[in-house]
Amino acid sequence: MELSEKLPRLVRRLGGDLYGVADLTLAREAVLEQGGIDADEYPRAVVIGIRLMDSIVDRLPGERESRAIATTYRTECYEYVNRRLNDIASRVASTLQSAGHAALPVPASERIDDQRICAMFSHKLAARLAGLGWIGRGCLLITAQFGPRVRWVSVLTDAPLPAGRPMLGDGCGFCRACVDACPVKAFTGRAFREDEPREARYDALACQEYLRQLETRDVEAVCGICVAVCPHGRKKRD
């Protein structure tokens, strides 16, 4: 069986909901600048997504400071889902390596730079390049199936896997739900553009400081409002 068939089957069997392959050579400079990764060494990224639980996310707008809801969100939608993603990435990387290819699994949600507040590689970038969704006004990767209610992991590789194509445009239109709902107004409301830095759209420090303030009030440091209010995540049930 070809890897292009074997890998998505493996991901689905292990519990992944979304699978795609990104051509990283389309974003060489961005990949190199963020984590020092040479896109010529790893020209592809296998990107995997797991859908978050609607029953938890739906309660965030009105109950995010409830200890029960916040703890459930942090435990289930961050810690547990991240562990599942990392396990899938490890299995995918081992499969690629066994087939004779280089493979580098990039952990889900692991920050390496506290000043820039970023990880070594952007899973959202990989998902966008793979054609799995678009970057919305709240800097979230929005999928047609589940909106932004997905967490991601990636495996960088030199395997010549057929890559998806980035979506043209986005599905946000004039919607500003995530921008207006942010408790610290961390989003400028500008639409995503490849030639602009993240700072043109998002103040990551404001978001981080808000979470720190929650900690000082003995409240679980989680938010997720931008994820919860996006119409693309709620439309399947409204």
Phi, psi and omega per residue, in radians:
M1 nan 2.358 3.123
E2 -1.183 2.609 3.114
L3 -1.016 -0.628 -3.123
S4 -1.095 -0.355 3.059
E5 -1.734 -0.648 -3.060
K6 -1.182 -0.733 -3.044
L7 -1.157 -0.867 3.125
P8 -1.091 -0.570 3.079
R9 -1.154 -0.714 3.102
L10 -1.087 -0.787 -3.125
V11 -1.062 -0.792 3.135
R12 -1.118 -0.702 -3.130
R13 -1.131 -0.557 -3.123
L14 -1.522 -0.021 3.053
G15 1.856 0.129 3.083
G16 -1.330 2.505 -3.131
D17 -1.720 -0.508 -3.111
L18 -2.307 2.513 -3.118
Y19 -2.482 2.449 3.059
G20 -2.810 2.944 3.094
V21 -2.217 2.252 -3.114
A22 -1.863 2.456 3.008
D23 -1.572 1.772 -3.054
L24 -1.284 -0.265 3.114
T25 -1.179 -0.247 3.083
L26 -1.333 -0.221 -3.099
A27 -2.419 0.758 -3.067
R28 -0.911 -0.909 -3.034
E29 -1.113 -0.735 -3.128
A30 -1.127 -0.734 3.137
V31 -1.142 -0.758 -3.123
L32 -1.186 -0.725 -3.099
E33 -1.159 -0.680 -3.066
Q34 -1.278 -0.838 -3.014
G35 -2.244 0.097 -3.129
G36 1.244 0.366 -3.121
I37 -1.596 2.284 3.138
D38 -1.485 1.982 -3.111
A39 -1.198 -0.278 3.059
D40 -1.324 -0.511 3.091
E41 -1.348 -0.659 3.109
Y42 -2.175 1.428 -3.063
P43 -1.336 -0.131 3.136
R44 -2.242 2.704 2.996
A45 -2.350 2.163 2.966
V46 -1.480 2.141 -3.087
V47 -2.054 2.367 -3.021
I48 -2.237 2.397 3.127
G49 -2.188 2.553 3.025
I50 -2.125 2.267 -3.132
R51 -1.240 2.428 3.090
L52 -1.436 2.801 -3.114
M53 -1.342 2.060 3.138
D54 -1.060 -0.634 -3.098
S55 -1.064 -0.437 3.098
I56 -1.573 -0.871 -3.068
V57 -1.079 -0.658 -3.105
D58 -1.049 -0.405 -3.072
R59 -1.605 -0.073 -3.061
L60 -1.164 -0.745 -3.055
P61 -0.979 -0.750 -3.089
G62 -1.689 -0.279 -3.013
E63 -2.255 0.397 -3.010
R64 -1.134 -0.406 3.128
E65 -1.666 0.090 2.986
S66 -1.257 2.226 -3.102
R67 -1.049 -0.661 -3.113
A68 -1.134 -0.813 -3.124
I69 -1.207 -0.782 -3.116
A70 -1.084 -0.745 3.134
T71 -1.149 -0.717 3.114
T72 -1.117 -0.744 -3.140
Y73 -1.101 -0.832 -3.127
R74 -1.101 -0.773 -3.081
T75 -1.216 -0.861 -3.051
E76 -1.396 -0.866 -2.978
C77 -1.508 -0.216 3.059
Y78 -1.979 -1.230 -2.955
E79 -1.123 -0.908 -3.063
Y80 -1.230 -0.786 3.133
V81 -1.112 -0.668 3.098
N82 -1.094 -0.698 3.099
R83 -1.103 -0.744 3.109
R84 -1.074 -0.767 3.140
L85 -1.095 -0.775 -3.130
N86 -1.119 -0.614 3.091
D87 -1.147 -0.759 3.118
I88 -1.104 -0.765 -3.137
A89 -1.056 -0.700 3.124
S90 -1.104 -0.726 3.137
R91 -1.176 -0.698 3.100
V92 -1.121 -0.767 3.138
A93 -1.091 -0.708 3.109
S94 -1.116 -0.676 3.111
T95 -1.126 -0.745 3.108
L96 -1.123 -0.762 -3.136
Q97 -1.126 -0.699 3.127
S98 -1.113 -0.453 3.116
A99 -1.514 0.072 3.070
G100 1.620 0.295 -3.108
H101 -1.971 2.672 3.010
A102 -1.253 2.497 -3.129
A103 -2.608 2.261 3.137
L104 -2.223 1.810 3.081
P105 -1.290 2.301 3.131
V106 -1.840 2.042 -3.065
P107 -0.997 2.605 3.076
A108 -1.273 2.252 2.980
S109 0.983 0.795 3.070
E110 -1.956 1.893 -3.123
R111 -1.328 2.416 3.059
I112 -2.052 -0.202 -3.074
D113 -2.316 1.826 -3.118
D114 -1.282 -0.442 -3.138
Q115 -1.280 -0.811 3.114
R116 -1.523 -0.185 -3.131
I117 0.958 1.111 -3.118
C118 -2.614 2.851 3.078
A119 -1.611 -3.131 -3.128
M120 -1.306 -0.291 -3.097
F121 -2.709 2.505 -3.115
S122 -1.611 1.929 3.064
H123 -1.154 -0.576 3.110
K124 -1.128 -0.680 3.079
L125 -1.057 -0.805 -3.129
A126 -1.083 -0.745 -3.140
A127 -1.131 -0.660 3.109
R128 -1.172 -0.781 3.136
L129 -1.126 -0.510 3.139
A130 -1.381 -0.095 3.132
G131 1.423 0.332 -3.107
L132 -1.499 -0.159 3.137
G133 3.004 -2.942 -3.140
W134 -2.282 2.823 3.088
I135 -1.511 2.101 -3.116
G136 -1.508 -3.089 -3.101
R137 -1.181 -0.340 3.088
G138 -1.694 0.327 3.091
C139 1.079 0.393 3.061
L140 -1.734 2.616 3.030
L141 -1.422 2.088 -3.064
I142 -1.898 2.154 3.139
T143 -1.745 2.694 3.101
A144 -1.184 -0.570 -3.072
Q145 -1.349 -0.804 -2.963
F146 -2.212 0.182 -3.051
G147 1.089 -2.450 3.128
P148 -1.570 0.159 -3.042
R149 -1.453 0.973 -3.103
V150 -2.481 2.455 2.962
R151 -1.934 2.670 -2.918
W152 -2.239 2.744 2.977
V153 -2.554 2.763 -3.103
S154 -2.378 2.677 2.999
V155 -2.206 2.043 3.117
L156 -1.444 2.482 -3.054
T157 -2.730 2.825 3.022
D158 -1.804 0.126 3.116
A159 -1.130 2.343 -3.084
P160 -1.383 1.042 -3.134
L161 -1.345 2.479 3.072
P162 -1.120 2.234 -3.055
A163 -1.709 2.669 3.041
G164 -1.318 3.122 3.123
R165 -2.057 2.361 3.100
P166 -1.017 2.520 3.103
M167 -1.213 2.527 3.062
L168 -1.523 2.214 -3.126
G169 1.266 -2.829 3.094
D170 -2.568 3.035 -3.117
G171 -1.832 0.235 -3.102
C172 -1.376 -0.586 -3.089
G173 1.038 -2.245 3.136
F174 -1.706 0.154 -3.106
C175 -1.121 2.376 3.092
R176 -2.272 0.451 -3.053
A177 -1.001 -0.798 -3.120
C178 -1.207 -0.666 -3.130
V179 -1.117 -0.838 -3.075
D180 -1.269 -0.461 -3.084
A181 -1.460 -0.309 -3.076
C182 -1.062 2.167 -3.079
P183 -1.171 -0.312 3.134
V184 -2.097 0.207 3.093
K185 0.910 0.890 -3.098
A186 -1.373 -0.215 -3.102
F187 -1.860 2.413 3.133
T188 -1.435 -0.359 -3.114
G189 1.616 0.000 3.118
R190 -1.261 2.468 3.075
A191 -1.243 2.667 -3.111
F192 -1.118 2.388 3.004
R193 -2.425 2.341 -3.086
E194 -1.076 -0.529 -3.038
D195 -1.557 0.124 3.120
E196 -1.979 2.530 3.092
P197 -1.261 2.822 3.125
R198 -0.987 -0.579 -3.087
E199 -1.084 -0.361 3.111
A200 -1.209 -0.345 -3.069
R201 -2.072 -0.390 -2.915
Y202 -2.563 2.273 3.066
D203 -1.736 1.606 -3.076
A204 -1.125 -0.553 -3.136
L205 -1.151 -0.693 3.125
A206 -1.082 -0.698 3.106
C207 -1.128 -0.766 -3.134
Q208 -1.135 -0.732 -3.133
E209 -1.134 -0.607 3.091
Y210 -1.080 -0.746 3.126
L211 -1.151 -0.630 3.088
R212 -1.143 -0.652 3.105
Q213 -1.123 -0.659 3.095
L214 -1.067 -0.701 3.138
E215 -1.088 -0.657 3.141
T216 -1.191 -0.357 3.116
R217 -1.679 0.233 -3.135
D218 1.022 0.714 3.095
V219 -2.061 2.507 3.102
E220 -0.996 2.291 -3.064
A221 -1.425 1.241 3.053
V222 -2.354 2.732 3.096
C223 -2.320 -1.556 3.085
G224 1.366 0.186 -3.112
I225 -1.073 -0.736 -3.119
C226 -1.098 -0.561 3.090
V227 -1.232 -0.731 -3.024
A228 -1.248 -0.625 -2.998
V229 -1.536 -0.193 -3.090
C230 -1.056 2.167 -3.134
P231 -1.046 -0.489 -3.117
H232 -1.236 -0.375 3.069
G233 -1.539 -0.405 -3.067
R234 -1.717 -0.325 -2.931
K235 -1.090 -0.480 -3.088
K236 -1.190 -0.328 -3.077
R237 -2.052 -0.204 -3.138
D238 -1.370 nan nan
